[in-house]
Amino acid sequence: MFVHWRATATHEGKHQMTKHVRYIEPTGEEGTVSGMSLYRIEGGKFVEDWNYHDLLEFTLERGKAAASGGSS
């Protein structure tokens, strides 16, 4: 089973999703993050899952990452 998802929430605590974004202090602002999840189901049960969260979207929204510009 493949799921593409988008979640909106208020950023109230330090982010702990990965080591790359856990140092972003809470902003109290509403934010959105999207991702994809892939599940392997066997015998009617979830037996494995793989997840991707769009961390660039999350960090750009909070001003923690700079968009890459082309060379001039």
PDB file of N, CA, C, O and CB in Angstrom:
ATOM      1  N   MET A   1       0.848  -1.158   0.000  1.00  0.00           N
ATOM      2  CA  MET A   1       0.000   0.000   0.000  1.00  0.00           C
ATOM      3  C   MET A   1       0.904   1.234   0.000  1.00  0.00           C
ATOM      4  O   MET A   1       1.885   1.303   0.741  1.00  0.00           O
ATOM      5  CB  MET A   1      -0.971  -0.010   1.220  1.00  0.00           C
ATOM      6  N   PHE A   2       0.553   2.206  -0.845  1.00  0.00           N
ATOM      7  CA  PHE A   2       1.303   3.447  -0.952  1.00  0.00           C
ATOM      8  C   PHE A   2       0.406   4.596  -0.512  1.00  0.00           C
ATOM      9  O   PHE A   2      -0.746   4.679  -0.937  1.00  0.00           O
ATOM     10  CB  PHE A   2       1.825   3.668  -2.401  1.00  0.00           C
ATOM     11  N   VAL A   3       0.925   5.489   0.340  1.00  0.00           N
ATOM     12  CA  VAL A   3       0.140   6.618   0.825  1.00  0.00           C
ATOM     13  C   VAL A   3       0.958   7.895   0.663  1.00  0.00           C
ATOM     14  O   VAL A   3       2.094   7.978   1.130  1.00  0.00           O
ATOM     15  CB  VAL A   3      -0.281   6.411   2.310  1.00  0.00           C
ATOM     16  N   HIS A   4       0.376   8.882   0.002  1.00  0.00           N
ATOM     17  CA  HIS A   4       0.974  10.221  -0.034  1.00  0.00           C
ATOM     18  C   HIS A   4       0.144  11.056   0.926  1.00  0.00           C
ATOM     19  O   HIS A   4      -1.083  11.075   0.829  1.00  0.00           O
ATOM     20  CB  HIS A   4       0.995  10.846  -1.513  1.00  0.00           C
ATOM     21  N   TRP A   5       0.800  11.750   1.855  1.00  0.00           N
ATOM     22  CA  TRP A   5       0.072  12.465   2.886  1.00  0.00           C
ATOM     23  C   TRP A   5       0.606  13.888   3.051  1.00  0.00           C
ATOM     24  O   TRP A   5       1.721  14.209   2.641  1.00  0.00           O
ATOM     25  CB  TRP A   5       0.155  11.711   4.210  1.00  0.00           C
ATOM     26  N   ARG A   6      -0.222  14.718   3.661  1.00  0.00           N
ATOM     27  CA  ARG A   6       0.131  16.099   3.974  1.00  0.00           C
ATOM     28  C   ARG A   6      -0.519  16.415   5.318  1.00  0.00           C
ATOM     29  O   ARG A   6      -1.713  16.179   5.501  1.00  0.00           O
ATOM     30  CB  ARG A   6      -0.340  17.108   2.837  1.00  0.00           C
ATOM     31  N   ALA A   7       0.250  16.938   6.242  1.00  0.00           N
ATOM     32  CA  ALA A   7      -0.262  17.223   7.585  1.00  0.00           C
ATOM     33  C   ALA A   7      -0.004  18.684   7.935  1.00  0.00           C
ATOM     34  O   ALA A   7       1.040  19.244   7.600  1.00  0.00           O
ATOM     35  CB  ALA A   7       0.394  16.288   8.637  1.00  0.00           C
ATOM     36  N   THR A   8      -0.967  19.286   8.610  1.00  0.00           N
ATOM     37  CA  THR A   8      -0.838  20.649   9.091  1.00  0.00           C
ATOM     38  C   THR A   8      -0.984  20.633  10.609  1.00  0.00           C
ATOM     39  O   THR A   8      -1.898  20.009  11.148  1.00  0.00           O
ATOM     40  CB  THR A   8      -1.896  21.588   8.428  1.00  0.00           C
ATOM     41  N   ALA A   9      -0.079  21.323  11.288  1.00  0.00           N
ATOM     42  CA  ALA A   9      -0.095  21.346  12.753  1.00  0.00           C
ATOM     43  C   ALA A   9       0.587  22.607  13.241  1.00  0.00           C
ATOM     44  O   ALA A   9       1.203  23.333  12.461  1.00  0.00           O
ATOM     45  CB  ALA A   9       0.598  20.089  13.343  1.00  0.00           C
ATOM     46  N   THR A  10       0.475  22.865  14.535  1.00  0.00           N
ATOM     47  CA  THR A  10       1.163  23.994  15.155  1.00  0.00           C
ATOM     48  C   THR A  10       2.505  23.505  15.690  1.00  0.00           C
ATOM     49  O   THR A  10       2.569  22.501  16.400  1.00  0.00           O
ATOM     50  CB  THR A  10       0.300  24.630  16.296  1.00  0.00           C
ATOM     51  N   HIS A  11       3.571  24.219  15.347  1.00  0.00           N
ATOM     52  CA  HIS A  11       4.930  23.844  15.740  1.00  0.00           C
ATOM     53  C   HIS A  11       5.162  24.288  17.195  1.00  0.00           C
ATOM     54  O   HIS A  11       5.527  25.433  17.457  1.00  0.00           O
ATOM     55  CB  HIS A  11       5.996  24.489  14.775  1.00  0.00           C
ATOM     56  N   GLU A  12       4.941  23.354  18.129  1.00  0.00           N
ATOM     57  CA  GLU A  12       5.011  23.699  19.556  1.00  0.00           C
ATOM     58  C   GLU A  12       6.200  23.091  20.293  1.00  0.00           C
ATOM     59  O   GLU A  12       6.496  23.516  21.410  1.00  0.00           O
ATOM     60  CB  GLU A  12       3.754  23.264  20.230  1.00  0.00           C
ATOM     61  N   GLY A  13       6.873  22.138  19.724  1.00  0.00           N
ATOM     62  CA  GLY A  13       7.993  21.512  20.414  1.00  0.00           C
ATOM     63  C   GLY A  13       9.180  21.351  19.492  1.00  0.00           C
ATOM     64  O   GLY A  13       9.044  21.476  18.275  1.00  0.00           O
ATOM     65  N   LYS A  14      10.362  21.071  20.065  1.00  0.00           N
ATOM     66  CA  LYS A  14      11.535  20.818  19.235  1.00  0.00           C
ATOM     67  C   LYS A  14      11.241  19.641  18.326  1.00  0.00           C
ATOM     68  O   LYS A  14      10.672  18.637  18.755  1.00  0.00           O
ATOM     69  CB  LYS A  14      12.794  20.546  20.102  1.00  0.00           C
ATOM     70  N   HIS A  15      11.626  19.770  17.080  1.00  0.00           N
ATOM     71  CA  HIS A  15      11.336  18.730  16.110  1.00  0.00           C
ATOM     72  C   HIS A  15      12.324  17.588  16.275  1.00  0.00           C
ATOM     73  O   HIS A  15      13.532  17.821  16.318  1.00  0.00           O
ATOM     74  CB  HIS A  15      11.382  19.287  14.676  1.00  0.00           C
ATOM     75  N   GLN A  16      11.837  16.367  16.368  1.00  0.00           N
ATOM     76  CA  GLN A  16      12.693  15.210  16.614  1.00  0.00           C
ATOM     77  C   GLN A  16      12.648  14.185  15.487  1.00  0.00           C
ATOM     78  O   GLN A  16      13.053  13.041  15.691  1.00  0.00           O
ATOM     79  CB  GLN A  16      12.297  14.551  17.905  1.00  0.00           C
ATOM     80  N   MET A  17      12.161  14.565  14.291  1.00  0.00           N
ATOM     81  CA  MET A  17      12.016  13.600  13.200  1.00  0.00           C
ATOM     82  C   MET A  17      13.363  12.997  12.791  1.00  0.00           C
ATOM     83  O   MET A  17      13.470  11.780  12.636  1.00  0.00           O
ATOM     84  CB  MET A  17      11.359  14.269  11.991  1.00  0.00           C
ATOM     85  N   THR A  18      14.376  13.821  12.618  1.00  0.00           N
ATOM     86  CA  THR A  18      15.705  13.337  12.251  1.00  0.00           C
ATOM     87  C   THR A  18      16.755  14.234  12.899  1.00  0.00           C
ATOM     88  O   THR A  18      16.436  15.280  13.464  1.00  0.00           O
ATOM     89  CB  THR A  18      15.883  13.304  10.703  1.00  0.00           C
ATOM     90  N   LYS A  19      17.997  13.811  12.808  1.00  0.00           N
ATOM     91  CA  LYS A  19      19.079  14.615  13.383  1.00  0.00           C
ATOM     92  C   LYS A  19      19.268  15.934  12.651  1.00  0.00           C
ATOM     93  O   LYS A  19      19.871  16.857  13.198  1.00  0.00           O
ATOM     94  CB  LYS A  19      20.376  13.834  13.363  1.00  0.00           C
ATOM     95  N   HIS A  20      18.766  16.041  11.425  1.00  0.00           N
ATOM     96  CA  HIS A  20      18.974  17.242  10.629  1.00  0.00           C
ATOM     97  C   HIS A  20      18.072  18.395  11.025  1.00  0.00           C
ATOM     98  O   HIS A  20      18.429  19.550  10.793  1.00  0.00           O
ATOM     99  CB  HIS A  20      18.768  16.931   9.192  1.00  0.00           C
ATOM    100  N   VAL A  21      16.925  18.128  11.609  1.00  0.00           N
ATOM    101  CA  VAL A  21      15.990  19.210  11.922  1.00  0.00           C
ATOM    102  C   VAL A  21      15.577  19.249  13.378  1.00  0.00           C
ATOM    103  O   VAL A  21      14.652  19.988  13.714  1.00  0.00           O
ATOM    104  CB  VAL A  21      14.772  19.087  11.072  1.00  0.00           C
ATOM    105  N   ARG A  22      16.201  18.505  14.244  1.00  0.00           N
ATOM    106  CA  ARG A  22      15.741  18.468  15.630  1.00  0.00           C
ATOM    107  C   ARG A  22      16.106  19.713  16.427  1.00  0.00           C
ATOM    108  O   ARG A  22      15.616  19.887  17.543  1.00  0.00           O
ATOM    109  CB  ARG A  22      16.305  17.267  16.311  1.00  0.00           C
ATOM    110  N   TYR A  23      16.942  20.571  15.891  1.00  0.00           N
ATOM    111  CA  TYR A  23      17.348  21.759  16.625  1.00  0.00           C
ATOM    112  C   TYR A  23      16.519  22.989  16.286  1.00  0.00           C
ATOM    113  O   TYR A  23      16.866  24.093  16.708  1.00  0.00           O
ATOM    114  CB  TYR A  23      18.786  22.043  16.360  1.00  0.00           C
ATOM    115  N   ILE A  24      15.438  22.830  15.538  1.00  0.00           N
ATOM    116  CA  ILE A  24      14.577  23.962  15.225  1.00  0.00           C
ATOM    117  C   ILE A  24      13.703  24.240  16.439  1.00  0.00           C
ATOM    118  O   ILE A  24      12.916  23.391  16.858  1.00  0.00           O
ATOM    119  CB  ILE A  24      13.708  23.687  13.955  1.00  0.00           C
ATOM    120  N   GLU A  25      13.846  25.414  16.990  1.00  0.00           N
ATOM    121  CA  GLU A  25      13.066  25.792  18.165  1.00  0.00           C
ATOM    122  C   GLU A  25      11.602  25.982  17.783  1.00  0.00           C
ATOM    123  O   GLU A  25      11.311  26.351  16.645  1.00  0.00           O
ATOM    124  CB  GLU A  25      13.630  27.081  18.803  1.00  0.00           C
ATOM    125  N   PRO A  26      10.678  25.739  18.705  1.00  0.00           N
ATOM    126  CA  PRO A  26       9.251  25.914  18.427  1.00  0.00           C
ATOM    127  C   PRO A  26       8.943  27.357  18.024  1.00  0.00           C
ATOM    128  O   PRO A  26       9.468  28.304  18.609  1.00  0.00           O
ATOM    129  CB  PRO A  26       8.415  25.519  19.655  1.00  0.00           C
ATOM    130  N   THR A  27       8.085  27.506  17.015  1.00  0.00           N
ATOM    131  CA  THR A  27       7.712  28.834  16.548  1.00  0.00           C
ATOM    132  C   THR A  27       6.314  29.224  16.989  1.00  0.00           C
ATOM    133  O   THR A  27       5.980  30.409  17.002  1.00  0.00           O
ATOM    134  CB  THR A  27       7.809  28.902  15.047  1.00  0.00           C
ATOM    135  N   GLY A  28       5.487  28.247  17.353  1.00  0.00           N
ATOM    136  CA  GLY A  28       4.102  28.525  17.688  1.00  0.00           C
ATOM    137  C   GLY A  28       3.256  28.795  16.459  1.00  0.00           C
ATOM    138  O   GLY A  28       2.071  29.105  16.579  1.00  0.00           O
ATOM    139  N   GLU A  29       3.851  28.682  15.274  1.00  0.00           N
ATOM    140  CA  GLU A  29       3.144  28.932  14.025  1.00  0.00           C
ATOM    141  C   GLU A  29       2.608  27.633  13.439  1.00  0.00           C
ATOM    142  O   GLU A  29       3.142  26.551  13.684  1.00  0.00           O
ATOM    143  CB  GLU A  29       4.063  29.629  13.018  1.00  0.00           C
ATOM    144  N   GLU A  30       1.542  27.765  12.661  1.00  0.00           N
ATOM    145  CA  GLU A  30       1.008  26.612  11.956  1.00  0.00           C
ATOM    146  C   GLU A  30       1.904  26.321  10.763  1.00  0.00           C
ATOM    147  O   GLU A  30       2.345  27.243  10.078  1.00  0.00           O
ATOM    148  CB  GLU A  30      -0.461  26.853  11.507  1.00  0.00           C
ATOM    149  N   GLY A  31       2.175  25.053  10.512  1.00  0.00           N
ATOM    150  CA  GLY A  31       3.027  24.660   9.404  1.00  0.00           C
ATOM    151  C   GLY A  31       2.523  23.388   8.759  1.00  0.00           C
ATOM    152  O   GLY A  31       1.685  22.684   9.321  1.00  0.00           O
ATOM    153  N   THR A  32       3.034  23.099   7.584  1.00  0.00           N
ATOM    154  CA  THR A  32       2.620  21.925   6.826  1.00  0.00           C
ATOM    155  C   THR A  32       3.845  21.131   6.417  1.00  0.00           C
ATOM    156  O   THR A  32       4.879  21.701   6.070  1.00  0.00           O
ATOM    157  CB  THR A  32       1.793  22.326   5.587  1.00  0.00           C
ATOM    158  N   VAL A  33       3.725  19.824   6.458  1.00  0.00           N
ATOM    159  CA  VAL A  33       4.767  18.930   5.981  1.00  0.00           C
ATOM    160  C   VAL A  33       4.080  17.816   5.206  1.00  0.00           C
ATOM    161  O   VAL A  33       2.968  17.408   5.542  1.00  0.00           O
ATOM    162  CB  VAL A  33       5.637  18.361   7.164  1.00  0.00           C
ATOM    163  N   SER A  34       4.743  17.331   4.174  1.00  0.00           N
ATOM    164  CA  SER A  34       4.163  16.250   3.377  1.00  0.00           C
ATOM    165  C   SER A  34       5.148  15.102   3.305  1.00  0.00           C
ATOM    166  O   SER A  34       6.320  15.247   3.654  1.00  0.00           O
ATOM    167  CB  SER A  34       3.789  16.739   1.954  1.00  0.00           C
ATOM    168  N   GLY A  35       4.669  13.976   2.856  1.00  0.00           N
ATOM    169  CA  GLY A  35       5.528  12.814   2.744  1.00  0.00           C
ATOM    170  C   GLY A  35       4.831  11.653   2.081  1.00  0.00           C
ATOM    171  O   GLY A  35       3.697  11.757   1.615  1.00  0.00           O
ATOM    172  N   MET A  36       5.545  10.542   2.052  1.00  0.00           N
ATOM    173  CA  MET A  36       5.023   9.320   1.460  1.00  0.00           C
ATOM    174  C   MET A  36       5.336   8.166   2.396  1.00  0.00           C
ATOM    175  O   MET A  36       6.370   8.148   3.064  1.00  0.00           O
ATOM    176  CB  MET A  36       5.622   9.074   0.042  1.00  0.00           C
ATOM    177  N   SER A  37       4.435   7.214   2.431  1.00  0.00           N
ATOM    178  CA  SER A  37       4.650   5.999   3.220  1.00  0.00           C
ATOM    179  C   SER A  37       4.309   4.805   2.343  1.00  0.00           C
ATOM    180  O   SER A  37       3.333   4.824   1.594  1.00  0.00           O
ATOM    181  CB  SER A  37       3.786   6.001   4.534  1.00  0.00           C
ATOM    182  N   LEU A  38       5.124   3.776   2.449  1.00  0.00           N
ATOM    183  CA  LEU A  38       4.915   2.537   1.710  1.00  0.00           C
ATOM    184  C   LEU A  38       4.830   1.421   2.730  1.00  0.00           C
ATOM    185  O   LEU A  38       5.723   1.264   3.563  1.00  0.00           O
ATOM    186  CB  LEU A  38       6.059   2.276   0.663  1.00  0.00           C
ATOM    187  N   TYR A  39       3.764   0.648   2.666  1.00  0.00           N
ATOM    188  CA  TYR A  39       3.542  -0.427   3.628  1.00  0.00           C
ATOM    189  C   TYR A  39       3.486  -1.765   2.907  1.00  0.00           C
ATOM    190  O   TYR A  39       2.906  -1.876   1.827  1.00  0.00           O
ATOM    191  CB  TYR A  39       2.245  -0.189   4.426  1.00  0.00           C
ATOM    192  N   ARG A  40       4.095  -2.782   3.513  1.00  0.00           N
ATOM    193  CA  ARG A  40       3.960  -4.152   3.012  1.00  0.00           C
ATOM    194  C   ARG A  40       3.005  -4.868   3.945  1.00  0.00           C
ATOM    195  O   ARG A  40       3.218  -4.931   5.156  1.00  0.00           O
ATOM    196  CB  ARG A  40       5.354  -4.896   2.929  1.00  0.00           C
ATOM    197  N   ILE A  41       1.957  -5.400   3.363  1.00  0.00           N
ATOM    198  CA  ILE A  41       0.922  -6.081   4.128  1.00  0.00           C
ATOM    199  C   ILE A  41       0.993  -7.569   3.807  1.00  0.00           C
ATOM    200  O   ILE A  41       1.033  -7.961   2.640  1.00  0.00           O
ATOM    201  CB  ILE A  41      -0.494  -5.501   3.811  1.00  0.00           C
ATOM    202  N   GLU A  42       1.007  -8.377   4.831  1.00  0.00           N
ATOM    203  CA  GLU A  42       1.073  -9.826   4.667  1.00  0.00           C
ATOM    204  C   GLU A  42       0.071 -10.468   5.621  1.00  0.00           C
ATOM    205  O   GLU A  42       0.100 -10.201   6.822  1.00  0.00           O
ATOM    206  CB  GLU A  42       2.519 -10.361   4.928  1.00  0.00           C
ATOM    207  N   GLY A  43      -0.796 -11.294   5.104  1.00  0.00           N
ATOM    208  CA  GLY A  43      -1.795 -11.939   5.949  1.00  0.00           C
ATOM    209  C   GLY A  43      -2.729 -10.953   6.618  1.00  0.00           C
ATOM    210  O   GLY A  43      -3.210 -11.201   7.724  1.00  0.00           O
ATOM    211  N   GLY A  44      -2.994  -9.817   5.947  1.00  0.00           N
ATOM    212  CA  GLY A  44      -3.884  -8.815   6.500  1.00  0.00           C
ATOM    213  C   GLY A  44      -3.259  -7.948   7.585  1.00  0.00           C
ATOM    214  O   GLY A  44      -3.964  -7.194   8.256  1.00  0.00           O
ATOM    215  N   LYS A  45      -1.924  -8.049   7.766  1.00  0.00           N
ATOM    216  CA  LYS A  45      -1.239  -7.264   8.792  1.00  0.00           C
ATOM    217  C   LYS A  45      -0.104  -6.459   8.169  1.00  0.00           C
ATOM    218  O   LYS A  45       0.526  -6.885   7.202  1.00  0.00           O
ATOM    219  CB  LYS A  45      -0.698  -8.180   9.909  1.00  0.00           C
ATOM    220  N   PHE A  46       0.140  -5.284   8.748  1.00  0.00           N
ATOM    221  CA  PHE A  46       1.284  -4.480   8.319  1.00  0.00           C
ATOM    222  C   PHE A  46       2.544  -5.142   8.862  1.00  0.00           C
ATOM    223  O   PHE A  46       2.678  -5.305  10.075  1.00  0.00           O
ATOM    224  CB  PHE A  46       1.163  -2.988   8.814  1.00  0.00           C
ATOM    225  N   VAL A  47       3.472  -5.527   7.985  1.00  0.00           N
ATOM    226  CA  VAL A  47       4.689  -6.192   8.445  1.00  0.00           C
ATOM    227  C   VAL A  47       5.952  -5.364   8.211  1.00  0.00           C
ATOM    228  O   VAL A  47       6.979  -5.619   8.841  1.00  0.00           O
ATOM    229  CB  VAL A  47       4.829  -7.522   7.756  1.00  0.00           C
ATOM    230  N   GLU A  48       5.892  -4.374   7.313  1.00  0.00           N
ATOM    231  CA  GLU A  48       7.027  -3.480   7.066  1.00  0.00           C
ATOM    232  C   GLU A  48       6.494  -2.127   6.619  1.00  0.00           C
ATOM    233  O   GLU A  48       5.407  -2.017   6.053  1.00  0.00           O
ATOM    234  CB  GLU A  48       7.998  -4.075   5.995  1.00  0.00           C
ATOM    235  N   ASP A  49       7.295  -1.101   6.891  1.00  0.00           N
ATOM    236  CA  ASP A  49       6.932   0.212   6.370  1.00  0.00           C
ATOM    237  C   ASP A  49       8.182   1.022   6.082  1.00  0.00           C
ATOM    238  O   ASP A  49       9.206   0.876   6.749  1.00  0.00           O
ATOM    239  CB  ASP A  49       6.024   0.962   7.357  1.00  0.00           C
ATOM    240  N   TRP A  50       8.080   1.877   5.077  1.00  0.00           N
ATOM    241  CA  TRP A  50       9.130   2.813   4.702  1.00  0.00           C
ATOM    242  C   TRP A  50       8.479   4.172   4.624  1.00  0.00           C
ATOM    243  O   TRP A  50       7.370   4.302   4.104  1.00  0.00           O
ATOM    244  CB  TRP A  50       9.825   2.419   3.345  1.00  0.00           C
ATOM    245  N   ASN A  51       9.156   5.193   5.135  1.00  0.00           N
ATOM    246  CA  ASN A  51       8.566   6.528   5.205  1.00  0.00           C
ATOM    247  C   ASN A  51       9.529   7.579   4.694  1.00  0.00           C
ATOM    248  O   ASN A  51      10.740   7.483   4.893  1.00  0.00           O
ATOM    249  CB  ASN A  51       8.149   6.854   6.631  1.00  0.00           C
ATOM    250  N   TYR A  52       8.976   8.584   4.035  1.00  0.00           N
ATOM    251  CA  TYR A  52       9.740   9.733   3.568  1.00  0.00           C
ATOM    252  C   TYR A  52       8.978  10.980   3.999  1.00  0.00           C
ATOM    253  O   TYR A  52       7.783  11.107   3.732  1.00  0.00           O
ATOM    254  CB  TYR A  52       9.956   9.697   2.004  1.00  0.00           C
ATOM    255  N   HIS A  53       9.666  11.894   4.663  1.00  0.00           N
ATOM    256  CA  HIS A  53       9.090  13.181   5.065  1.00  0.00           C
ATOM    257  C   HIS A  53       9.847  14.266   4.314  1.00  0.00           C
ATOM    258  O   HIS A  53      11.076  14.224   4.246  1.00  0.00           O
ATOM    259  CB  HIS A  53       9.172  13.400   6.632  1.00  0.00           C
ATOM    260  N   ASP A  54       9.146  15.222   3.758  1.00  0.00           N
ATOM    261  CA  ASP A  54       9.786  16.294   2.999  1.00  0.00           C
ATOM    262  C   ASP A  54      10.420  17.294   3.964  1.00  0.00           C
ATOM    263  O   ASP A  54       9.819  18.308   4.319  1.00  0.00           O
ATOM    264  CB  ASP A  54       8.762  17.002   2.070  1.00  0.00           C
ATOM    265  N   LEU A  55      11.646  16.983   4.378  1.00  0.00           N
ATOM    266  CA  LEU A  55      12.336  17.819   5.357  1.00  0.00           C
ATOM    267  C   LEU A  55      12.756  19.164   4.783  1.00  0.00           C
ATOM    268  O   LEU A  55      12.857  20.145   5.519  1.00  0.00           O
ATOM    269  CB  LEU A  55      13.548  17.096   5.887  1.00  0.00           C
ATOM    270  N   LEU A  56      13.003  19.221   3.479  1.00  0.00           N
ATOM    271  CA  LEU A  56      13.354  20.498   2.869  1.00  0.00           C
ATOM    272  C   LEU A  56      12.176  21.466   2.986  1.00  0.00           C
ATOM    273  O   LEU A  56      12.361  22.636   3.322  1.00  0.00           O
ATOM    274  CB  LEU A  56      13.760  20.306   1.384  1.00  0.00           C
ATOM    275  N   GLU A  57      10.973  20.981   2.711  1.00  0.00           N
ATOM    276  CA  GLU A  57       9.783  21.815   2.860  1.00  0.00           C
ATOM    277  C   GLU A  57       9.669  22.324   4.300  1.00  0.00           C
ATOM    278  O   GLU A  57       9.389  23.500   4.530  1.00  0.00           O
ATOM    279  CB  GLU A  57       8.512  21.025   2.464  1.00  0.00           C
ATOM    280  N   PHE A  58       9.887  21.436   5.253  1.00  0.00           N
ATOM    281  CA  PHE A  58       9.781  21.777   6.674  1.00  0.00           C
ATOM    282  C   PHE A  58      10.801  22.841   7.063  1.00  0.00           C
ATOM    283  O   PHE A  58      10.453  23.813   7.733  1.00  0.00           O
ATOM    284  CB  PHE A  58       9.973  20.527   7.539  1.00  0.00           C
ATOM    285  N   THR A  59      12.043  22.672   6.658  1.00  0.00           N
ATOM    286  CA  THR A  59      13.094  23.611   7.053  1.00  0.00           C
ATOM    287  C   THR A  59      13.006  24.933   6.290  1.00  0.00           C
ATOM    288  O   THR A  59      13.261  25.990   6.868  1.00  0.00           O
ATOM    289  CB  THR A  59      14.461  22.983   6.832  1.00  0.00           C
ATOM    290  N   LEU A  60      12.653  24.894   5.011  1.00  0.00           N
ATOM    291  CA  LEU A  60      12.500  26.141   4.254  1.00  0.00           C
ATOM    292  C   LEU A  60      11.380  26.989   4.832  1.00  0.00           C
ATOM    293  O   LEU A  60      11.489  28.213   4.900  1.00  0.00           O
ATOM    294  CB  LEU A  60      12.224  25.844   2.773  1.00  0.00           C
ATOM    295  N   GLU A  61      10.302  26.334   5.248  1.00  0.00           N
ATOM    296  CA  GLU A  61       9.164  27.058   5.814  1.00  0.00           C
ATOM    297  C   GLU A  61       9.562  27.799   7.085  1.00  0.00           C
ATOM    298  O   GLU A  61       8.950  28.815   7.416  1.00  0.00           O
ATOM    299  CB  GLU A  61       8.010  26.094   6.107  1.00  0.00           C
ATOM    300  N   ARG A  62      10.556  27.323   7.793  1.00  0.00           N
ATOM    301  CA  ARG A  62      11.002  27.941   9.040  1.00  0.00           C
ATOM    302  C   ARG A  62      12.268  28.770   8.865  1.00  0.00           C
ATOM    303  O   ARG A  62      12.842  29.234   9.851  1.00  0.00           O
ATOM    304  CB  ARG A  62      11.235  26.879  10.084  1.00  0.00           C
ATOM    305  N   GLY A  63      12.714  28.964   7.618  1.00  0.00           N
ATOM    306  CA  GLY A  63      13.880  29.797   7.346  1.00  0.00           C
ATOM    307  C   GLY A  63      15.194  29.177   7.763  1.00  0.00           C
ATOM    308  O   GLY A  63      16.176  29.896   7.946  1.00  0.00           O
ATOM    309  N   LYS A  64      15.244  27.845   7.922  1.00  0.00           N
ATOM    310  CA  LYS A  64      16.474  27.185   8.374  1.00  0.00           C
ATOM    311  C   LYS A  64      17.315  26.658   7.226  1.00  0.00           C
ATOM    312  O   LYS A  64      18.444  26.219   7.444  1.00  0.00           O
ATOM    313  CB  LYS A  64      16.137  26.051   9.307  1.00  0.00           C
ATOM    314  N   ALA A  65      16.791  26.691   6.005  1.00  0.00           N
ATOM    315  CA  ALA A  65      17.555  26.221   4.853  1.00  0.00           C
ATOM    316  C   ALA A  65      17.400  27.259   3.744  1.00  0.00           C
ATOM    317  O   ALA A  65      16.334  27.855   3.589  1.00  0.00           O
ATOM    318  CB  ALA A  65      17.072  24.795   4.378  1.00  0.00           C
ATOM    319  N   ALA A  66      18.438  27.465   2.996  1.00  0.00           N
ATOM    320  CA  ALA A  66      18.385  28.421   1.899  1.00  0.00           C
ATOM    321  C   ALA A  66      18.134  27.680   0.593  1.00  0.00           C
ATOM    322  O   ALA A  66      18.728  26.629   0.350  1.00  0.00           O
ATOM    323  CB  ALA A  66      19.692  29.244   1.818  1.00  0.00           C
ATOM    324  N   ALA A  67      17.277  28.211  -0.230  1.00  0.00           N
ATOM    325  CA  ALA A  67      17.024  27.605  -1.528  1.00  0.00           C
ATOM    326  C   ALA A  67      18.277  27.732  -2.369  1.00  0.00           C
ATOM    327  O   ALA A  67      18.945  28.766  -2.351  1.00  0.00           O
ATOM    328  CB  ALA A  67      15.810  28.263  -2.235  1.00  0.00           C
ATOM    329  N   SER A  68      18.593  26.686  -3.103  1.00  0.00           N
ATOM    330  CA  SER A  68      19.783  26.678  -3.934  1.00  0.00           C
ATOM    331  C   SER A  68      19.555  27.544  -5.168  1.00  0.00           C
ATOM    332  O   SER A  68      18.571  27.363  -5.885  1.00  0.00           O
ATOM    333  CB  SER A  68      20.159  25.240  -4.339  1.00  0.00           C
ATOM    334  N   GLY A  69      20.456  28.476  -5.410  1.00  0.00           N
ATOM    335  CA  GLY A  69      20.365  29.327  -6.597  1.00  0.00           C
ATOM    336  C   GLY A  69      21.337  28.812  -7.653  1.00  0.00           C
ATOM    337  O   GLY A  69      22.297  28.108  -7.341  1.00  0.00           O
ATOM    338  N   GLY A  70      21.079  29.162  -8.872  1.00  0.00           N
ATOM    339  CA  GLY A  70      21.973  28.767  -9.962  1.00  0.00           C
ATOM    340  C   GLY A  70      23.269  29.561  -9.925  1.00  0.00           C
ATOM    341  O   GLY A  70      23.348  30.602  -9.274  1.00  0.00           O
ATOM    342  N   SER A  71      24.281  29.069 -10.623  1.00  0.00           N
ATOM    343  CA  SER A  71      25.544  29.797 -10.658  1.00  0.00           C
ATOM    344  C   SER A  71      25.443  30.946 -11.647  1.00  0.00           C
ATOM    345  O   SER A  71      24.744  30.835 -12.654  1.00  0.00           O
ATOM    346  CB  SER A  71      26.713  28.858 -11.031  1.00  0.00           C
ATOM    347  N   SER A  72      26.132  32.049 -11.372  1.00  0.00           N
ATOM    348  CA  SER A  72      26.048  33.191 -12.273  1.00  0.00           C
ATOM    349  C   SER A  72      27.358  33.428 -12.952  1.00  0.00           C
ATOM    350  O   SER A  72      27.479  34.355 -13.753  1.00  0.00           O
ATOM    351  CB  SER A  72      25.619  34.433 -11.535  1.00  0.00           C
TER     352      SER A  72
END
